[in-house]
Amino acid sequence: MAEQLIASGSFTSDGAAKNIALRSDFDVFRVWNATQAATTQATGRGCKFEWMRGQADGAAFMFTKQNASNALDLEVISSGGFTRVDQSNQTLGAAKATSGTDVTLANPAVVTVTSHGYSNGDRVRIYGTTGMLQIAGYDFTIAAVSANDFTLAYLDSSGFAAVATAGFVRKVPNNPIYSPQGNRITAISKAASAVVTFAVTHGYSVGEKIRFKVTSDFGMVEMNDLIGEITAVSTANNTVTVNIDSAAFTTFAFPTSAVAAAGVTPAHAVPVGDAATVLSGSMQNTAQIVMELGAGADGPAGSTSDVIYWEALASGYTLAE
């Protein structure tokens, strides 16, 4: 049996997890941290990482430099390593219980889940909470990740009545797989050109048109069924600006937890076309095979400014002559 190179490349780490999309499947994935391989640290650093099919999500074989030395130690890590993602597979991740302060009243909201194993940019679903039912079943893009906490990057919960407790979180793999996609809304400004904030990274582009569904439960009922063309996009704030004058509209606001408990339709937007064509973009299946690389001193995506090289390989067989 021989290994066949599928793809290879390099990148400079920005300190965040890295997703590498590939055109075909693979059985082996290797990463070299050239920056750490060329130096020694007082506290040894991971400089080579390997993954083989069958390993659990987050696992890796890690070669770590001994403290202040070029000698290598080999160990298996169970989190912060590699996660292979087939984006056509829509199976949710395992349920993980919230704990401690659960979901806070803050901008952005902070969720506590002991040893969650998530990475910056992951999408998670919140459900089963006691309180804060206005976000029950919502998906959120997460950020500011630590071992036991993460923020719901685009949710301002500071005006809600009470924290969410005794809930659960599940990772949403890549749902849906068509682009552009429908998105739930967390805020709409009152302005000559309305600015809309979405719960997950939206992926919209200037020139696309979206239809709004906003019931009276979310205040700004005047926005309901309007179609807006996107005139500006902010990736930093996960917002779009549309050519709808909302200055005189009712203020957008989440319903109370009690109202949500009785059943509401979440405020959302769906793509209906773009300036030149109708629905061409939303017919594109964007599913790929992706390798997710965990970040940090002992992660294959490395720390800020580390130069990383990688290769993906598939198993093959060579017949004896």
N, C-alpha and C positions, 0 to 999 in steps of 0.2 A: 504494500500500500504506500502511496506517495501523496504528498500534499501539493495541491495546485493553487497557485496564487490567483485570487479573484480580483483583488484591488488593493491599492496601497496609497498612502498619502501622508501629509503632515499638517500641523497647525500650531499656532502659538496660543497657549492657554490664556483665557481671561479669568480664570479662577472659578468658573462655573462648570457644571456638568456639560458634556459634549455629546451630541447625537450625530452619528455617522450613518448616512443612508447609502445602501448598496443596491446595485441592479439585480443581483442574484444572491441566493442563500449561501451560507458559509458554515464550516464546522469548527474552525479554529480562528481565534483573533488574538493578535499580539500587539503590544504597545511598548515603545521605548521612550523614556524621558531623557532626551539628549542633554538637557541642562543639568539635571541631577547626576547623570552618568559622568559628566565632565568635572564634577566637583565633589568634595566631601563636606558633610555637615556635622556639627557637634552632636546633633541627634539624627541618626540615620534616616534616610529617605528612600521611599520606593522608587526604583528606576527602571524596572521592567515588570510587565504584567501580562499574563496569559489567561485565555478562556478557552474551554473546550466544550463541545456540545454535551449536554447532560448536566452541566453545573447549574446550581440554583441561581435565581435572580440575585444580582448584587455580589456574587462570588467571584473570586479570581485567585490564580496563583500569583503571589507577589514576591519579587526578588528585592530585598531591602538591603541597602548598604549598612554595614555595621557602623556604630558611632565613630565619627572622625576617621573612617577607614574606607578603602575600596573593596574590602571583602564583602561578599554577599551572603545574606541569609534567605532561605526560602520558607514561606509560610502560605497557608490558605486563608484568605479573608472571606467573611460571609456577608459583608455589606460594603457599599461604596465602591464595588468593583465594576463588573460588566452585567448588563441586562440586555439580552437579545429580544427585540420586539418585532413581531410580524403585525404590521398595521392593519392587515385584513382580519385579524383575530380581535374580536370585540369583547372578550371575556374580562369581566371586572376583576381587579385584584382582591386579595383577601380582606375581609372586614377587620378594622382595627378600632378599638374603643378609644374615645376621647377620655382625658383624665385631667386631674388638677383643676385649672381654671377653664378647661374645655374650650369654648369659643367666646372670646372676650368682646366687650363693647369698646371698640377702638377703630381708628382709621390708619392703616388697614386692620381688619380683625385678625387676631392671633389664635391659632388652634394648638392645643396640647395633646399629643399622642405619644406615649412613651416608646422610644426606639422605633419610630415610624419607618425609617429607611428611605424616605422620599428625597427627591432632589429638586433644586430650583428649576421651575418651569414645568414640573409635573402637573397633571390635571387630576383633581380628586373630587369625589362626590360626598356631600354631607347629608346624613339622614338619621332618623330615629332619635332626634334630640328631645329633651324636655326643655321647652322654651325656645325662642328664636325660630319658630316654625315658618316664618316668612322666607327662610332660605332652605327649608327642607327639600331634599332632592336636587338641589342646585349643584352644578359642576363649577369648580373654580381653578384657575391657574394659581399655583403657589409660588412663594418667594421667601427670601430671608430665612432659609432653612437652618435649624440647629438640630441637635440630636433628638430633642423631645418636643420641639415646637416648629411651626411654620406659619407664615402669614397668608391670608387670602388676599392676594395682591391688589385686587380691584373691588374690594368690598369695604365700604365705610359703614360699620355697624354701631358707631358711637351714639346714634340717635335712637337705637332700639331700647325697649323697656327693660330687658333682662338678658343675661348671658345664656348661652345654650349649654346644657349639661347632659351627661349620660347618653351621648350620641355615638355615632360610628362614622368612619371614613373608609372609602374604598378608592383605589387608584383606577381612573378611567383610562384605558390604554390609548386609543386614538379614535375617538368617537364623535362625530361621524368621519368617514374616510373620504367624503366628497368635498371639493372646494370650489367656490366659497360655501360656507356652511351657515345654518341658522344659529343665532347666539342669544342667550338670555342677557337682559339689560340690568345694570345695577345703578345707573344714574343717567339723567338727561337734563342738560342745563336749560335755563330760560334765556334765550339769546336770539339775535337776528338770524344767526346760523347756529342751530342747535348742535351741541357737543354731546355725544352719546358714549357712555362707558359700558363695556361688556365684562361679564364674569370670567370668561376664558379668553386667551389670546385669539383675536377674531380673524386675522388673515385677510381682511378686506383691503381693497385698493381704491385709489382715486378713480372716479368714473363709474364705479359700480353703483347699482341702484338696489335699495333695500326697502321692504315694506315693514311697517311697525305694527305690532299688536300690543296695545296698552289699554287694559281695562280700567274702570273707575277705581278698582282696588288699589291701583298704583298712582292715583291722583291725576296725572296728565292725560286724561281721556281724549283730549283734543288731538293727540298724536295718533290715536288708533286708526289704522288702515291707510295712513298717509304713506306715500312713496317718496323717498328722498334720494338724491344723487350725492355720493360721497365727494366732497371737495377737498378734504384734507384728512390725513391719518397721523396719529401720534402713537408710535410703537412704545415709547416710554410710559405713557399713561393708558395704553390700550383703548384709545378713543378714536372715533371718527367724527368729523364735522360734516353735516348735511345741509342742503339748501332748503331748509324748512325754518321759518321764523316762529320760534316758540316763545318769544318774549312775553306775550300776553296769555300764555297757556297756564293752566293750573300747575302748581309745583309738583314735580315727580317725587314720590316717596313710597317706600315699602309699606304694605299693610301691617297692622299689628299682628302679633303671634296668634291672638285669639281669632282674628278674622281669617288668617291663613289656615287655621285648623279646620275651618268650615269648608275650605276648598276655594282656591283662586287659580286663575290662569297666569303664570309668570309673564311679565313683560318681556317681549323678545322681538327680534328682527329676523326676517328671512330674505335671502337674495331673490330678486326678480329679474335681474339682467344687468346690462351696463349701457354705457352711452352709445355703443355701436351695434350691439347684438342683444338677443334675449336669451338668458339662461345658459349661454355657452360655457361660462366658467364653472357653474355648479354641476355640470355633467362630467367634470374631470375627476376620475378616480385617482387619488394621490397616494394610495397605500404603497408602502415600501417595506423592505426588510431593513431595520435600523439596529445599530449597536449603540446602546447608551453607556457612556463612560462616566463613572463617578469622579468627582473633583476632590482636590485637597492634597495635602502632603503625602498621603498614602492612597491616592486614587489615580486611575489611569489617565484622567484628564488633567492631572497636575495642578499646580498653583499658578497664579498670575505670572505671565512672561515665560513660563517653562515652554521649551520647544519640544513638541511631541511628534514622534513618527509612529505609524501604525500599518498593519497589513492584515488582510482577511484571506483565509485559505479554505479550500474545500478538499475533502478526502477523495483520492482517486486510486485506481489500481493499475499496476504495471505488470503485463504478462511476461513471464520468463521466456527467454529465447530458447 
